[in-house]
């Protein structure tokens, strides 16, 4: 996670995200079914922003930084990056 944040662990304020009705956190939470919500744990940090790297031997082919809680990389872009990474 430090790599995505330029050497610093990127964190976001849970309270600010919770109070912002336009945040993606609200949209993501609404789309989770009741059973998943009931089975969820609240252990762990929870405020660390994540991301994704697709790399090959030579370089980073694709990078995605989570901009808000629950922001995911577009799957088509990830699959294209994986295809490119294995070709070289």
N, C-alpha and C positions, 0 to 999 in steps of 0.2 A: 504494500500500500504506500510505502514511502516513495517508491519509484514513480508512481502516478502523481504524487504531490511534489515532485522535485526535491526529495529528501525529507519532506515533512509529511506526517500523517494528516491527510485532509479530513476535517471534521465539519459537521454542520450542526447548527443548533436545533435540537428536537423541538423545543418550545416554539421557535419561530416557524418551523415547518408545520407544526400542529395548529398554530394560530392563523396561518395563511390558507384561506379556503381555496386558493387557486393553485396550491402546490400539487405536484404529481403524487405526493404521498396520499392525499385524500382520494384521488382517482384510483390509485393502486389498491388502497384499503377497501374501497367500495366493491372492487371486482373480485375480492377474495371470498370464497364460499364460507359459510358458517362453521363447517367442520374444521377447515384449515385454521380459522381464527381460534377455535376452541382448543386445537392441538398445539398452537404456537407457544413457544417459550419466550420469556422476556429476559433470558440470561444472555450475558455477553455485552460488548461495548455498545453496539447499536447506532452510534453516531459517526462511525468511520465511513467515509465515502469510498466506494470501490471503483472498479473499472476492469478493463480487459485489454490484454496485449495479444496479438498474433505475431509470432516471430519465426524467422528461419535462422539458418547459420550465419547469415550476413547482416540482417537488419530487422528493424521493427516494421512489419508490413501493415499493421492496423493497430490503432490505439483508440480506446473509448474511455473517457472519464465520466463517472456518474456525476451529473450536474445537480440532481435532487434525489432524495430517497426514492429508490425503486426505478430510476431511469436505466433502461437497458439498451444495449447496442442493437441497431437494426440487424436482424438475422441475415438478411440478404448480403449486407456489407461484410458481415463476419464470414459467411460462407465463401464469398468472392475472395476475401483476404486469405482464407485457408487454402483455397485453390491456387492462388498466386504464390503462397509460401512454399507449397510442396513442389511447385514446378521448378524452382531454382535451387 
